[in-house]
Amino acid sequence: MFKSYQFWLTLLWTWSVVQREPITDWMVQYAGQEPRVHDPDFHAWTEPEISFRTLFADAVVPWEDAVFEAEVRGETLLRVDNQPACGLNPFHTRFPLHHAAGDRVLLTLEQVTTGLMGVASANPGLDRCHWIRLDPMTESCYWDLAVLLEWGDDPDTPPDLKRQLARWLDQALAPLIARAPDEDALRAHVFRTGRSAEEEGLARALHHGPVSGLQPVPPRERRALVATLHQRLRDVYQSLHHAAPKGAGKLVMMGHAHIDLAWLWPMAETARKTIRTAAGQAALLEAFPAWRFGMSSPEMWRIIQTEPDLARRWLALADSHRVEPLGAFWVEADSQLLGGTSLLRHLAYGLEYFEKTLGRRPRTAFLPDTFGFSGALPTFLNAAGIDLFLTTKINWNDSTRFPYKHFRWVGPDGSAIAAMIFGNSPDGYNGTASIRDLKAAWDSFAQGGGEGAVLYAFGHGDGGGGPDESMLQRLTRYRQLPLLPDLVDASPESLILPPDAEKHLPRWHGDLYLEFHRGVFTTQTRVKSETRQVERELASAEAWAIAAGGRPDLKEAWTTYLRNHFHDILPGSSIGAVYEDFRLDMEIVRHQVHAVEEDALNRLFPGTGTGTALVIGHRGRVSRPEIPLMVERRGAFQVFWGGAWHQSRPVGPHQYAVDVPALPPASMAAFPLQDMADEVLPSESRPSDRVRWMSRTLEVVIGPDGLHSLKHEGRELLDGVAGVELFFQHPREFDAWELEPSNRRGPVSLQHDIPVIEWQGPHTTIVQLHHHRGETTIKERITLNGELQQIDLAISLHIAERRLVTQYRIPTTLSSDHVSRETLFGADTLPARPSGPADEARFEWAAHRFIDLAEPHQGLALMNDGRFGHHVDNGTMSITLSTAPLYPDPGADGDPVPVRLALVPHRAHWTDAHIMERAQDFSEPPMISERSVALKDYAVAAPLLGLPPNVALLNAKPAEDGSGDVIYHLGEMWGDACHVKVTWPYPVSAAFQADLVSEEPLLPLEVHEGYDSTLNIRAHQLFIIRMRPLPN
């Protein structure tokens, strides 16, 4: 019905530009080259091997109200007099200068060859660049008419109102209809994209010159016609306002530009995207009153601060609540694969940044695009003072629909936080601000049981620059129309309900599992493995320094590390250049960590003695149980502790086991050391079709394809061969993100060489297996470890074919309805047998260092040192080792980082069998060194003593205020409340429970004789302590 009015829209758009003057004198400088003055080829990108260029124009502003307009191919930043003005892209093409006519300005265009979403432009450069002068009334008429036509075209608009609107529009447009066609408007209309075939003849005629009977409407007549139309369109809005009621729903409107910190571009390009976006949004916020823009991630706010003038404007807008800081993390991080230690740093540093920079702390946590969420997250968010969690991602589920849109999400400690799933589509965090999208957003929320109001985030993301002028113009007019949701300009924090209202929300326990992107638990194996290792290196180095009386400054190392948790970096869904940046970042972090480690070692055990000591740096966040320590060394040895010498035992080539006492979390211990003569001669490797091995509790049979039998105290635990399995998969989209279900996998057969016994000793046997398929090779080094009564598997892979997935599968005889797994905070249970569609859709899930399948009196733990994707189905345990995707990084995991697994049978419950402590020791082995230290007995130093095995020391760090106080982050990991007496590392004047973010004291803790305090810790509680040492 309203298609016929499109010509009048084109006419108004054409008439809105009353003057146009090209800017043609540009100097061009390609990166690394000399400038080209008066470059006649400035439109074209003449250096295809260079990805960045700058254009300069010393221009004179022709009119007082001049607007800069450019159509660019490739994202571009406009600077005016060297200051960022706005980003230019298909959605943002104009920038009004507030200069007087005749002013000279330096225009700078910083261009890259990539367009939106990191896609390379086929023909980068500049289409056109002009000064234009706009007529505000004509422009207003254009938007008035455009919105009325959109409202009339909406399928929900009643037919009688559609017909009435058409009559009113005909009356409003009557003066224009009553005169001859305008040549300028008709030319613009006919040369539009997608014109009809019937208009082709007219287009050819206009292309060759004037057409008889067509002429432009004179400017004075245009102004008169527009003035009449403007008033009549205002009358139409008034009439519609009274013709029907408001529509259902209430949307809290927030402009947003979802910028991936790294994804299809590296972080260097993200910095440019961020400056372009912030500059453009600052200009729009200053031009359009009332609306708000939300930006998360202090990492990005710090990028803005590299441009002082833009930062001043940005912070002024934040002070007036036009820019909303979105908490609560350093970056929009993954929330399943990172450790609880890191999650606490994200919250502490992220919220502290906003508190210090803006004087206020956000009360919302905004993770719109993260690929699923740990069930522990509510406990952490509560500790940080967060009241509302916001995401859209669960809308992406591919199998079942999440039952709620607004609910109370309950953490393992019983604390709850309100959670809201907003948006109606996969791009719900970048809403289009169209009538259809606004109504769909409310409908989606209401159909999920939501009431009251819901967040609506709108704008173009990932380089699109956020909301554009079109969105803001339309939203202003939507508020004047009936049958639409109520659109409210307010902070997302306005969605926080009073406690009495919130308690009526439905409750959800456990993960917010995303039924999609299941491959992100495995892809880019090196990143996942190194992320786990570096976290413990950072935390333990800091803790050792605290134990030694130091106060290390590792905050920059931590924030460098934390930014690499971004939800496209750690999950493995970025291009290869991003992972080169990751590698360099980890090198920087480790360099700083090693300096702190060395300082702590020198403080605790200065190398001044005549004797020799074995120094063990236990990196674990929980205590290390009294189990043998594996030491790589040339030659046997003995260590002294507990009043006796303890001799080493050979367990492999240059490998020994030695008994050591239990060690506190994040502790460092030194033992007097003496060399001993080796008693066992090296064994020669030999092939064997079948390897049989027995220890005190285990009986194992190994064949060419894997473990054929595993008996624990006589009970057979295997229901088939445990070993490596391969299959091809062909995801329909999002290659690196995905793992296909079993019915869409193509099994692959492997060839197996004869097992080789590499080494055999009194307590340990080492067996090598070699599997291959063409050039794809898999090597297993199986250590049958009688010292620890476990089977260790070191697996290295070379994957020659893409999309070839590798898993290790263990079919067991165990019958259990649930499997235990370590999460980022303690452990929980999941169904071990699917009981419905949601369980079936959860065919791959994240676990950290171990999973444990157990009957009441028999269990089997599977440990790993750097993989996360697991599954258990009817007794079969599996862990995914690599996925070898094709895109976005075609080279991902051709040679995955080697992985170590351990199979640990046990009789007692996993907590009594020390599975969590052993898994941590297996995943992040102690740092072992020998130093010249004179010791009579073993010595141990720890930042805190007395913690039971269920309480983790997640962090021990200096207070951020530089006072010399120490901050401890403790966490109960088993769900077992406890009464704990802790001993401080040095005399203490006071101790307090403290706020996670500000670190300010909340409640005093009693200190006994300067050294001890008693803590009452609830199940799964995060317990934050501030300790104040005595001076000196």
Summary of the structure (lengths in Angstrom):
residues: 1032
radius of gyration: 33.2
end to end distance: 83.9
largest distance: 111.9
contacts: 3655
relative contact order: 0.09
helix: 28%
strand: 33%
